[in-house]
Amino acid sequence: MAYQTGLIQKAVAAIALAGGISSLVTATDVTVIYAGELLAVPGKASEKNKTVVIKDGIISEVRDGFADSAEFGEGAKLVDLKNSFVMPGMMDMHVHLQGELGPKNDSEKLRFSDADNGMHSVLFAKRTLDAGFTTVRDLGSEPTHIFALRDAAAKGWVAAPRIIAAGSAVAATGGHGDVDGMRHDLLEKYTPKTICDGADDCRHAVRTAVKYGADVIKITATGGVLSDTNTGTGQQMTDDELKEVMDTAHSLGRKVAAHAHDAVGINAALKAGVDSIEHGSYADAESVKLFKKTGAYLVPTLLAGDTVVKMAEGSDFMPTAIKEKAIRVGADLMKNFSNAYKAGVKIAYGTDSGVSHHGDNAKEAILMEKAGMPAMEVLKSATVNTADLISMSDKLGTLEAGKYADIIAMDGSPLADLHELLDVDFVMKSGVIYKQN
């Protein structure tokens, strides 16, 4: 896959991004990091006074104490984080890098070209990286430009997280994931190539998504909050369509992420073999059994729920159909996430950023803890679990020899206070320093 190709081995030239965003800090072939407190493997205890050695973007070793950097050669770069908490880069499994929800969305749809959206996504990607998220899964964007951004990030052309991209969603005609709320000629113009009806058509949609570059298949099993239609949040893709999507995607080496709110749609997607449920707002007892049986992850997106409730209650730009769903579903997400976590469902961190502001991704952690998830489990969900979901546990999720040097640091320990995640001071991806305060 494109997001797995190539490591950044040499210095990346500093590039100036629009809006005065800080330029990249160049990397050397060998970097030595002194970590005052190191959480190398989330889920296990952190340790004091450690040295992380990085060669050509890969962690070569983690030592006790502070090694003498001179032993690694004259060109070795020393990064002193003795007064910091150091951990693996966080990962967000549900973002939409090409936009943000707001009152100008309708005018932007008409005024912005695809190229404008592509450049906008560069800005949002940089904000996400600066927030300490070194890998993201983009689950719904205009395909050409999100795939270009993914590839540019992998090549070091832009400052962005590692991106696993779906492109446009596989969705039923008139369902969530199709276009809505426009005059008829614009509906025709903006309809994605991956809209389908019937099992055969949905097989073709999956193949089309893969043909154009999808790393993961996103489906919309149920209705959605932000569809400008009163079709509700129940199941929209039929059982045979869901099964065909899963079988086709898996045969082509792609995992499937299913947007799903109501229990019937959640359960249908889990029975069909989905790899993750996005939102999972009304998962029931049967859902929990299916999650455990299949090993699928729940990606909770609590921040999206919190955001849409506040927008619906405090602004007038949302159409009535959206506002009513936002208040109902958004308010119920926390309780249902809490129930799922306590029942033992596997959790992978995800925000649905694009609904919320890009760069605010760490606020999800605060909401997860508020819902009853301990801080260590929150950090594990954003590192170890996310790496497992995208089948990259051999390269990501922990700070161990042989893995990509995706490393972040902050002044205080998030194990003591998760609010520390809101102020990340140091960001490295594949051995390249992108932020250092």
VOGU-3710 file (C-alpha; in Angstrom, 3 decimals, decimal comma):
1> mayqtgliqk> 0,000/0,000/0,000  1,078/3,542/-0,662  1,032/4,539/2,973  3,486/1,773/3,806  5,965/2,583/1,078  9,278/4,256/1,663  10,892/5,570/4,831  12,185/9,115/5,075  15,931/8,503/5,289  17,549/11,836/4,658
11> avaaialagg> 16,967/15,421/5,690  13,636/16,886/4,589  14,021/20,452/3,361  12,110/23,018/5,391  8,923/24,060/3,643  6,803/27,073/4,401  3,086/26,379/4,498  0,270/28,897/4,050  -0,794/30,890/7,079  2,594/31,102/8,692
21> isslvtatdv> 2,750/27,483/9,774  6,156/26,557/11,163  8,547/24,772/8,816  9,965/21,301/9,277  13,009/20,595/11,401  15,540/18,528/9,476  16,508/15,082/10,664  19,905/13,434/10,668  20,625/9,767/9,973  21,033/9,115/13,712
31> tviyagella> 18,966/10,800/16,416  19,345/10,171/20,144  16,431/11,112/22,426  16,789/11,473/26,183  13,385/10,738/27,733  12,739/11,809/31,317  9,692/9,538/31,455  9,028/7,050/28,664  5,809/5,192/27,959  7,296/2,804/25,418
41> vpgkaseknk> 4,395/0,345/25,421  1,015/1,814/26,389  -0,685/-0,636/28,688  2,571/-1,239/30,548  4,157/1,013/33,170  6,166/4,033/32,082  9,877/4,221/32,994  12,221/7,024/34,017  15,456/8,127/32,344  15,604/6,263/29,040
51> tvvikdgiis> 17,449/6,729/25,756  15,797/6,102/22,398  18,185/5,654/19,461  16,851/6,238/15,944  18,628/5,320/12,714  17,214/6,183/9,304  13,750/6,809/10,751  13,603/3,484/12,619  14,064/2,895/16,351  17,234/0,835/16,691
61> evrdgfadsa> 17,231/0,490/20,484  15,824/1,753/23,779  18,310/1,917/26,658  18,220/2,504/30,375  19,805/5,787/31,454  21,131/8,557/29,197  23,627/7,188/26,692  26,590/9,263/25,547  25,536/10,550/22,125  29,184/10,724/21,066
71> efgegaklvd> 29,277/6,953/20,626  26,861/7,262/17,713  29,155/9,475/15,680  29,798/13,136/15,165  26,682/13,675/13,061  24,237/12,210/15,585  21,510/14,617/16,648  20,686/14,823/20,357  17,150/15,705/21,466  16,984/16,431/25,185
81> lknsfvmpgm> 13,538/15,538/26,567  14,764/14,835/30,100  12,010/17,040/31,504  9,267/15,581/29,326  6,872/12,663/29,097  7,618/10,730/25,888  5,293/8,257/24,164  4,382/6,853/20,738  2,651/9,162/18,295  -1,104/8,995/18,641
91> mdmhvhlqge> -3,364/7,721/15,869  -6,870/8,851/14,931  -8,912/6,233/13,088  -11,671/8,536/11,841  -10,944/11,910/10,267  -12,088/13,886/7,222  -9,151/16,102/6,304  -10,806/18,042/3,477  -13,146/20,216/5,515  -14,699/21,308/8,783
101> lgpkndsekl> -18,364/21,515/9,706  -19,641/25,076/9,829  -22,056/27,684/8,459  -19,943/28,327/5,329  -20,060/24,730/4,066  -22,702/25,405/1,394  -20,839/28,358/-0,099  -17,505/26,521/0,081  -19,028/23,621/-1,832  -19,775/25,996/-4,702
111> rfsdadngmh> -16,718/28,246/-4,475  -13,959/25,719/-3,776  -12,498/23,646/-6,581  -11,171/20,160/-5,871  -7,708/21,720/-5,920  -8,792/24,274/-3,296  -10,065/21,437/-1,117  -6,773/19,648/-1,631  -4,794/22,654/-0,424  -7,197/23,144/2,481
121> svlfakrtld> -6,532/19,567/3,525  -2,783/20,285/3,670  -3,540/22,922/6,299  -5,782/20,581/8,285  -3,252/17,764/8,061  -0,502/19,976/9,491  -2,728/20,984/12,405  -3,431/17,317/13,080  0,256/16,418/13,022  1,125/19,326/15,316
131> agfttvrdlg> -1,450/17,995/17,790  0,580/14,790/18,124  -1,319/12,528/15,720  1,245/10,908/13,457  -1,117/8,474/11,705  -4,751/8,955/10,704  -7,417/7,072/8,803  -9,363/9,393/6,490  -12,814/7,863/6,044  -14,421/10,021/3,412
141> septhifalr> -12,907/12,652/1,124  -12,706/13,485/-2,582  -10,546/10,596/-3,801  -8,081/12,267/-6,156  -6,844/14,826/-3,654  -6,900/12,725/-0,496  -4,838/10,044/-2,248  -2,439/12,722/-3,476  -2,110/14,072/0,076  -1,518/10,558/1,393
151> daaakgwvaa> 1,258/9,987/-1,127  2,789/13,427/-0,562  2,899/12,751/3,182  4,606/9,389/2,605  7,236/11,052/0,404  7,867/13,892/2,868  6,616/16,557/0,456  4,218/18,025/3,030  3,990/18,083/6,796  1,175/15,631/7,445
161> priiaagsav> 0,398/12,480/9,384  0,730/9,085/7,770  -2,626/8,694/6,018  -4,710/5,595/5,409  -7,397/6,799/3,007  -10,762/5,482/1,894  -11,670/8,074/-0,703  -15,436/8,223/-1,161  -17,719/5,946/0,858  -19,532/2,920/-0,522
171> aatgghgdvd> -23,151/3,831/0,182  -26,707/3,216/-0,961  -28,426/5,621/-3,319  -30,120/8,295/-1,226  -28,410/7,074/1,929  -25,790/8,582/4,176  -22,658/8,935/2,063  -24,611/9,963/-1,028  -25,049/13,697/-1,690  -28,151/15,539/-0,515
181> gmrhdlleky> -29,627/18,967/0,134  -28,823/20,351/-3,353  -30,740/21,110/-6,523  -31,038/18,154/-8,870  -28,331/19,040/-11,383  -25,805/19,429/-8,565  -26,840/16,104/-7,081  -25,815/14,523/-10,370  -22,532/16,449/-10,445  -21,413/15,534/-6,931
191> tpkticdgad> -22,633/11,908/-6,718  -19,605/9,697/-5,907  -18,648/6,768/-8,147  -19,057/4,405/-5,195  -22,826/4,760/-4,697  -24,464/1,377/-5,231  -27,707/-0,615/-5,153  -27,823/-4,382/-4,863  -25,048/-6,847/-4,106  -23,563/-6,905/-7,610
201> dcrhavrtav> -23,462/-3,135/-7,836  -21,846/-2,865/-4,406  -19,190/-5,378/-5,459  -18,426/-3,086/-8,375  -18,311/-0,050/-6,047  -15,708/-1,699/-3,825  -13,604/-2,661/-6,818  -13,896/0,898/-8,108  -12,722/2,314/-4,783  -9,694/0,011/-4,791
211> kygadvikit> -8,975/0,767/-8,448  -8,666/4,467/-7,680  -6,449/3,930/-4,625  -8,473/3,145/-1,482  -6,443/1,681/1,392  -9,595/0,898/3,376  -13,260/0,644/2,427  -15,694/2,938/4,222  -19,366/1,979/4,132  -22,434/3,659/5,567
221> atggvlsdtn> -24,531/0,841/6,980  -27,051/3,219/8,554  -28,336/6,728/8,181  -26,239/9,572/9,507  -26,624/12,682/11,598  -25,267/15,127/9,026  -27,294/13,934/6,029  -29,717/16,714/5,094  -32,653/14,322/4,928  -35,143/12,876/7,371
231> tgtgqqmtdd> -34,306/9,241/6,611  -33,237/8,599/10,197  -30,277/6,646/11,549  -31,499/3,090/10,939  -30,080/0,458/8,579  -29,785/1,617/4,968  -27,527/-0,916/3,242  -29,188/-4,325/3,026  -27,738/-7,512/4,470  -26,771/-8,897/1,053
241> elkevmdtah> -25,110/-5,605/0,074  -23,125/-5,545/3,315  -21,974/-9,144/2,907  -20,856/-8,556/-0,687  -18,903/-5,444/0,338  -17,071/-7,344/3,083  -16,264/-10,357/0,943  -15,041/-8,259/-1,970  -12,992/-5,877/0,170  -11,350/-8,667/2,141
251> slgrkvaaha> -10,565/-10,592/-1,037  -8,728/-7,488/-2,258  -6,804/-7,080/0,987  -8,803/-4,137/2,326  -10,410/-3,800/5,726  -13,883/-2,303/6,055  -15,014/0,482/8,388  -18,773/0,798/8,824  -20,497/4,015/9,817  -23,369/2,707/11,961
261> hdavginaal> -25,650/4,295/14,556  -28,728/2,161/15,292  -28,401/-1,369/16,658  -29,977/-3,208/13,716  -27,459/-1,679/11,299  -24,551/-2,226/13,691  -25,444/-5,872/14,099  -25,956/-6,426/10,377  -22,509/-4,989/9,654  -20,888/-7,099/12,375
271> kagvdsiehg> -22,582/-10,273/11,094  -21,327/-9,450/7,592  -17,730/-9,308/8,896  -16,872/-5,616/9,253  -13,518/-4,734/10,845  -14,634/-1,630/12,724  -17,862/0,103/13,646  -17,705/3,885/13,532  -19,835/5,700/16,153  -21,820/2,650/17,360
281> syadaesvkl> -24,266/5,004/19,020  -26,970/2,477/19,939  -25,083/-0,795/20,258  -27,135/-3,295/22,265  -26,467/-6,582/24,059  -26,412/-8,485/20,768  -23,919/-5,958/19,407  -21,570/-6,613/22,314  -21,714/-10,369/21,686  -20,990/-9,825/17,998
291> fkktgaylvp> -18,102/-7,437/18,724  -16,509/-10,071/20,949  -17,182/-12,912/18,532  -15,764/-11,145/15,490  -12,994/-9,124/17,149  -14,175/-5,936/15,461  -13,239/-2,590/16,965  -15,524/0,231/18,038  -14,305/3,677/16,992  -16,392/5,901/19,287
301> tllagdtvvk> -16,095/9,493/17,883  -17,356/11,065/21,118  -15,922/14,418/20,082  -18,175/14,509/17,022  -21,216/13,888/19,196  -20,202/16,574/21,654  -19,551/19,009/18,797  -22,847/18,546/16,951  -24,905/18,871/20,122  -23,265/22,208/20,918
311> maegsdfmpt> -23,694/23,399/17,327  -27,331/22,313/17,178  -28,173/24,031/20,429  -26,111/27,174/19,848  -26,415/28,047/16,147  -28,991/28,414/13,398  -27,108/27,114/10,351  -28,165/23,472/10,717  -31,280/22,372/8,804  -34,068/20,979/10,988
321> aikekairvg> -33,487/17,377/9,841  -29,852/17,547/10,933  -30,452/19,460/14,150  -32,966/16,954/15,496  -30,658/13,989/14,811  -27,629/15,835/16,210  -29,260/16,509/19,560  -30,611/12,967/19,905  -27,608/10,941/18,759  -24,887/13,244/20,037
331> adlmknfsna> -26,316/13,245/23,519  -26,537/9,428/23,602  -23,013/8,626/22,408  -21,301/8,943/25,793  -23,645/6,565/27,599  -23,481/3,943/24,890  -19,696/4,139/24,629  -19,428/3,682/28,378  -21,627/0,588/28,211  -19,620/-0,891/25,326
341> ykagvkiayg> -16,263/-0,305/27,018  -17,403/-1,770/30,331  -18,742/-4,809/28,460  -15,292/-5,507/27,019  -15,646/-4,268/23,445  -12,289/-3,438/21,825  -11,845/0,326/21,390  -9,754/2,134/18,767  -9,366/5,892/19,102  -11,238/8,033/16,576
351> tdsgvshhgd> -12,775/11,502/16,564  -14,568/12,165/13,247  -12,492/15,357/13,040  -13,847/17,500/10,283  -17,045/17,540/12,293  -14,909/18,964/15,102  -11,903/21,200/14,378  -8,749/19,562/13,080  -6,049/19,829/15,717  -8,540/19,298/18,547
361> nakeailmek> -8,248/15,514/18,188  -6,921/15,025/21,733  -10,200/16,279/23,194  -11,613/12,834/22,429  -9,345/11,451/25,158  -10,907/13,750/27,768  -14,391/12,590/26,805  -13,364/8,920/26,859  -12,030/9,274/30,397  -15,173/11,146/31,413
371> agmpamevlk> -17,183/8,175/30,151  -15,256/5,838/32,445  -12,176/4,716/30,501  -8,920/4,919/32,548  -6,149/7,145/31,192  -3,809/4,249/30,360  -6,565/2,514/28,396  -7,252/5,727/26,508  -3,577/5,975/25,502  -3,538/2,311/24,535
381> satvntadli> -6,619/2,842/22,351  -4,767/5,624/20,486  -1,567/3,628/19,940  -1,508/-0,145/20,395  -5,138/-0,733/19,411  -5,099/1,608/16,443  -1,945/-0,037/15,107  -3,706/-3,396/15,340  -6,789/-2,078/13,526  -4,743/-0,953/10,515
391> smsdklgtle> -2,568/-4,122/10,603  0,623/-2,190/11,360  1,494/-3,460/14,828  4,879/-4,507/13,489  5,698/-0,875/12,674  3,557/1,372/14,880  1,935/1,707/18,299  4,920/1,248/20,610  8,480/2,553/20,905  10,511/-0,601/20,374
401> agkyadiiam> 13,411/-1,627/18,167  12,430/-2,072/14,540  9,438/0,272/14,615  8,937/3,638/12,963  10,183/6,527/15,072  6,779/8,139/15,589  7,314/9,930/18,900  5,601/12,747/20,780  6,372/14,502/24,060  4,710/16,896/26,483
411> dgspladlhe> 5,631/18,589/29,754  3,509/16,501/32,107  2,253/12,932/32,260  -1,114/12,257/30,588  -1,391/9,260/32,884  -1,847/11,766/35,686  -3,884/14,258/33,651  -5,061/13,596/30,091  -5,306/17,340/29,505  -1,526/17,189/28,906
421> lldvdfvmks> -2,374/15,740/25,472  -3,867/19,097/24,521  -0,416/20,714/24,565  2,054/18,458/22,746  5,498/20,068/22,532  7,421/17,605/20,363  6,346/15,635/17,291  8,479/13,226/15,280  7,239/11,027/12,429  9,513/8,419/10,864
431> gviykqn> 12,535/10,075/12,457  11,754/13,569/11,150  11,077/16,284/13,725  8,034/18,324/12,733  7,509/20,233/15,963  9,839/21,122/18,837  8,936/23,814/21,376
//
